[in-house]
Amino acid sequence: MLLLTLQSMFAITCRGDVDGRSSQPLFGPVLRCGDMWMSSSNSKIQTLLGRWSIQERHNIDEFMESLGFASWQRALIARAGQSTTLEHGVDGNGDTLRIVTQDLRGTSQLELPLSGGDVSANDGDGGARVCRSATIGSGSKPSVVVTERFPHEREPYSICRRTLQPDGRMCIDVTKRTPKGNNVAMRAIASRVH
């Protein structure tokens, strides 16, 4: 009886993918069987996983103007829809977070280790080389923080914090350093897509 109970719990935790061979989840957001053994700090992000759609934007015009976007670009982006999917994964180095974003520019994908280690790529603003890292936010609310920095700098030039709010929506706070050296911030509110 104990064996049957353990097998049932394992099957539920792995969303039916008991052998780990499925490339797509059978039910709901992507959660691999390795999630059953996630550390307690990483398990905080489970409530953030899934697909989210931006419903509100705050201070987006000032944010984009400070970053050098023309008025027609700001108007287009402010009205465009955007969805983001957060997925947990496990690779040879441990837990990872995959962020898939879909908007008028197309689909982009970013996979970062949740250990806080850097991943470098030549896809920053204007094709610049940037180092990105993801960490689990401290505090009582589930959150994940993604930072971007230039390889020759220690301090990030961009910080994006995703936090689950009491109403079940996700708050996305972005702070970025402008070409003039000032910081500008914006906030987006996203609802889960079922």
ChimeraX attribute file (.defattr): number of C-alpha atoms within 10 A of each C-alpha:
attribute: neighborCount
match mode: 1-to-1
recipient: residues
	/A:1	6
	/A:2	7
	/A:3	8
	/A:4	9
	/A:5	10
	/A:6	11
	/A:7	13
	/A:8	14
	/A:9	13
	/A:10	16
	/A:11	15
	/A:12	14
	/A:13	17
	/A:14	22
	/A:15	19
	/A:16	17
	/A:17	20
	/A:18	16
	/A:19	9
	/A:20	13
	/A:21	8
	/A:22	11
	/A:23	9
	/A:24	12
	/A:25	15
	/A:26	13
	/A:27	11
	/A:28	12
	/A:29	20
	/A:30	22
	/A:31	23
	/A:32	23
	/A:33	21
	/A:34	16
	/A:35	18
	/A:36	14
	/A:37	9
	/A:38	15
	/A:39	10
	/A:40	8
	/A:41	12
	/A:42	21
	/A:43	16
	/A:44	18
	/A:45	22
	/A:46	18
	/A:47	14
	/A:48	24
	/A:49	20
	/A:50	19
	/A:51	21
	/A:52	21
	/A:53	20
	/A:54	20
	/A:55	15
	/A:56	13
	/A:57	15
	/A:58	14
	/A:59	12
	/A:60	19
	/A:61	18
	/A:62	15
	/A:63	21
	/A:64	21
	/A:65	15
	/A:66	19
	/A:67	18
	/A:68	13
	/A:69	15
	/A:70	11
	/A:71	12
	/A:72	9
	/A:73	13
	/A:74	18
	/A:75	14
	/A:76	11
	/A:77	18
	/A:78	16
	/A:79	9
	/A:80	12
	/A:81	13
	/A:82	19
	/A:83	18
	/A:84	22
	/A:85	20
	/A:86	21
	/A:87	21
	/A:88	26
	/A:89	20
	/A:90	17
	/A:91	9
	/A:92	6
	/A:93	9
	/A:94	12
	/A:95	18
	/A:96	21
	/A:97	21
	/A:98	17
	/A:99	18
	/A:100	16
	/A:101	19
	/A:102	15
	/A:103	13
	/A:104	10
	/A:105	10
	/A:106	8
	/A:107	12
	/A:108	11
	/A:109	11
	/A:110	12
	/A:111	18
	/A:112	22
	/A:113	22
	/A:114	24
	/A:115	16
	/A:116	16
	/A:117	12
	/A:118	18
	/A:119	15
	/A:120	16
	/A:121	12
	/A:122	11
	/A:123	11
	/A:124	15
	/A:125	9
	/A:126	7
	/A:127	9
	/A:128	12
	/A:129	16
	/A:130	22
	/A:131	21
	/A:132	25
	/A:133	21
	/A:134	24
	/A:135	21
	/A:136	20
	/A:137	19
	/A:138	12
	/A:139	7
	/A:140	7
	/A:141	13
	/A:142	21
	/A:143	24
	/A:144	22
	/A:145	20
	/A:146	20
	/A:147	22
	/A:148	21
	/A:149	20
	/A:150	17
	/A:151	15
	/A:152	9
	/A:153	10
	/A:154	8
	/A:155	11
	/A:156	19
	/A:157	18
	/A:158	19
	/A:159	20
	/A:160	19
	/A:161	20
	/A:162	24
	/A:163	22
	/A:164	19
	/A:165	13
	/A:166	8
	/A:167	7
	/A:168	13
	/A:169	18
	/A:170	25
	/A:171	19
	/A:172	20
	/A:173	17
	/A:174	19
	/A:175	18
	/A:176	21
	/A:177	16
	/A:178	17
	/A:179	10
	/A:180	8
	/A:181	9
	/A:182	11
	/A:183	15
	/A:184	19
	/A:185	19
	/A:186	18
	/A:187	18
	/A:188	18
	/A:189	20
	/A:190	22
	/A:191	17
	/A:192	18
	/A:193	12
	/A:194	8
